[in-house]
């Protein structure tokens, strides 16, 4: 596969943007290299969030909890859960049941394989790590998990191919371990 250099693609997009909005100042745009407070997000995040909500029982907005966690993470994909009230609010939960609702969604994300939770000084929910969402969805698909439709999964695969998301194609970690064991 021949890849177009990122600088060349960026220039094409910038040129198009300038033609479409000639009065737009670059200062009006948010740019991750100029302003602090950013994290990398997969370009497939909207599809990931839809899949999470499809898998959540009883039409619960579990994807907002996932996105709020992602917004707290850096490249290490670790999130301190010490302030459950704040995390619940960032996830869209308010009122007396906010933390309880947030914890329910956290348990569901862990059950589905999108995150792992570890206990600590804040109790059961003290630490979290965000796992590769493409791997999580591939595992759910392989397991035939109810709620994960062929249309949603295929849309994720299509988008992954379009953006060059290699993690949609590489062996899963457990598959690599099995292959290594078999080679011994």
C-alpha positions as CSV (number, residue, x, y, z in Angstrom):
1,X,0.0,0.0,0.0
2,X,1.4,3.4,-1.0
3,X,0.9,6.0,1.7
4,X,0.5,9.7,1.0
5,X,2.8,11.7,3.3
6,X,0.9,13.3,6.2
7,X,2.3,16.8,5.4
8,X,0.9,16.5,1.8
9,X,-2.5,15.4,3.1
10,X,-2.5,18.2,5.7
11,X,-1.6,20.8,3.0
12,X,-4.5,19.6,0.8
13,X,-7.0,19.8,3.7
14,X,-5.7,23.2,4.8
15,X,-5.9,24.5,1.2
16,X,-9.5,23.2,0.9
17,X,-10.4,24.7,4.3
18,X,-9.0,28.1,3.1
19,X,-11.1,27.9,-0.1
20,X,-14.3,27.0,1.7
21,X,-13.8,29.5,4.5
22,X,-11.5,32.3,3.3
23,X,-12.4,34.6,6.2
24,X,-11.5,32.0,8.8
25,X,-8.5,32.7,10.9
26,X,-6.3,29.8,12.1
27,X,-6.6,31.4,15.6
28,X,-10.3,30.4,15.6
29,X,-9.4,26.7,15.5
30,X,-8.3,24.5,18.4
31,X,-5.0,22.9,17.8
32,X,-3.4,20.2,20.0
33,X,0.1,21.5,19.4
34,X,-0.8,25.0,20.5
35,X,-3.1,24.5,23.5
36,X,-2.7,22.2,26.5
37,X,-5.4,20.0,27.7
38,X,-5.6,17.5,24.9
39,X,-5.4,13.7,24.5
40,X,-5.3,11.5,21.5
41,X,-8.6,9.9,20.6
42,X,-9.2,7.2,17.9
43,X,-10.8,8.6,14.8
44,X,-13.3,5.7,15.2
45,X,-14.5,7.0,18.6
46,X,-18.1,7.9,17.4
47,X,-18.5,4.3,16.2
48,X,-16.9,2.9,19.4
49,X,-19.3,5.0,21.5
50,X,-22.3,3.8,19.5
51,X,-21.2,0.2,19.9
52,X,-20.8,0.7,23.7
53,X,-24.3,2.1,24.0
54,X,-25.7,-0.7,21.9
55,X,-24.1,-3.3,24.3
56,X,-25.1,-1.5,27.5
57,X,-28.2,-3.0,29.1
58,X,-31.4,-1.0,29.2
59,X,-30.3,1.9,26.9
60,X,-27.9,3.3,29.5
61,X,-25.5,6.1,28.2
62,X,-22.4,4.1,29.0
63,X,-20.4,5.7,26.2
64,X,-20.3,9.1,28.0
65,X,-18.6,7.4,30.9
66,X,-16.1,5.9,28.5
67,X,-15.4,9.3,26.8
68,X,-15.1,11.0,30.2
69,X,-12.4,8.4,31.2
70,X,-10.6,8.9,27.9
71,X,-10.6,12.7,28.5
72,X,-8.8,12.1,31.8
73,X,-6.1,9.8,30.3
74,X,-2.8,10.5,28.7
75,X,-0.6,8.1,26.6
76,X,-0.4,5.7,29.5
77,X,-4.1,5.2,29.3
78,X,-4.3,5.2,33.2
79,X,-7.0,7.2,35.0
80,X,-7.1,7.9,38.8
81,X,-10.6,7.4,40.0
82,X,-10.0,9.2,43.3
83,X,-12.7,11.8,42.7
84,X,-15.8,9.8,41.8
85,X,-18.1,12.8,42.2
86,X,-16.2,14.7,39.5
87,X,-15.9,11.8,37.2
88,X,-19.7,11.1,37.5
89,X,-20.4,14.7,36.7
90,X,-18.1,14.7,33.7
91,X,-20.0,11.5,32.5
92,X,-23.3,13.4,32.7
93,X,-24.6,12.2,36.0
94,X,-25.9,14.5,38.7
95,X,-28.0,14.3,41.8
96,X,-28.1,11.7,44.6
97,X,-27.6,8.7,42.3
98,X,-24.8,10.2,40.2
99,X,-21.9,8.2,41.6
100,X,-24.0,5.1,41.8
101,X,-25.0,5.4,38.1
102,X,-21.3,6.1,37.2
103,X,-20.2,3.0,39.1
104,X,-22.8,0.9,37.3
105,X,-21.4,2.2,33.9
106,X,-17.8,1.6,35.0
107,X,-18.7,-2.1,35.9
108,X,-20.3,-2.5,32.5
109,X,-17.3,-1.1,30.7
110,X,-15.1,-3.5,32.6
111,X,-17.4,-6.4,31.9
112,X,-17.3,-5.6,28.2
113,X,-13.5,-5.4,28.2
114,X,-13.1,-1.7,27.5
115,X,-11.4,-1.0,30.8
116,X,-9.9,-2.7,33.9
117,X,-10.5,-1.4,37.4
118,X,-8.3,-1.8,40.5
119,X,-9.1,-1.1,44.1
120,X,-7.1,1.2,46.3
121,X,-7.5,4.0,48.8
122,X,-10.8,5.2,47.2
123,X,-12.2,1.7,47.5
124,X,-13.3,-0.6,44.6
125,X,-13.0,2.2,42.1
126,X,-9.5,3.8,42.7
127,X,-7.7,3.1,39.4
128,X,-8.6,2.3,35.8
129,X,-6.8,1.5,32.7
130,X,-8.4,2.0,29.3
131,X,-7.8,-1.0,27.0
132,X,-7.5,-0.8,23.2
133,X,-11.2,-0.4,22.2
134,X,-10.7,-2.0,18.8
135,X,-9.3,-5.1,20.5
136,X,-12.2,-5.1,22.9
137,X,-14.8,-4.9,20.1
138,X,-13.0,-7.6,18.1
139,X,-13.2,-9.9,21.1
140,X,-16.9,-9.1,21.6
141,X,-17.5,-9.8,17.9
142,X,-15.6,-13.2,18.1
143,X,-17.7,-14.1,21.1
144,X,-20.9,-13.3,19.3
145,X,-21.9,-10.9,22.0
146,X,-25.6,-9.9,21.7
147,X,-26.1,-6.3,20.9
148,X,-23.1,-6.0,18.6
149,X,-24.7,-5.9,15.2
150,X,-23.0,-6.9,12.0
151,X,-23.7,-3.4,10.6
152,X,-22.0,-1.7,13.6
153,X,-19.0,-4.0,13.5
154,X,-18.6,-3.8,9.7
155,X,-18.8,0.0,9.9
156,X,-16.0,-0.1,12.4
157,X,-13.9,-2.4,10.2
158,X,-14.6,-0.2,7.1
159,X,-13.6,3.0,9.0
160,X,-10.5,1.2,10.4
161,X,-9.4,0.3,6.9
162,X,-10.1,3.8,5.6
163,X,-7.9,5.4,8.3
164,X,-5.2,2.8,8.4
165,X,-6.0,1.5,11.9
166,X,-3.7,-1.5,11.9
167,X,-5.1,-2.7,15.3
168,X,-8.2,-3.9,13.4
169,X,-6.0,-6.4,11.6
170,X,-3.1,-7.4,13.8
171,X,-3.3,-10.5,16.0
172,X,-4.8,-9.9,19.4
173,X,-2.3,-10.2,22.3
174,X,-3.7,-13.6,23.3
175,X,-3.4,-14.8,19.7
176,X,0.2,-13.8,19.7
177,X,0.8,-15.6,22.9
178,X,-0.9,-18.7,21.6
179,X,1.2,-18.6,18.4
180,X,4.4,-18.2,20.5
181,X,3.4,-21.2,22.6
182,X,2.7,-23.3,19.6
183,X,6.0,-22.4,18.1
184,X,7.9,-23.7,21.1
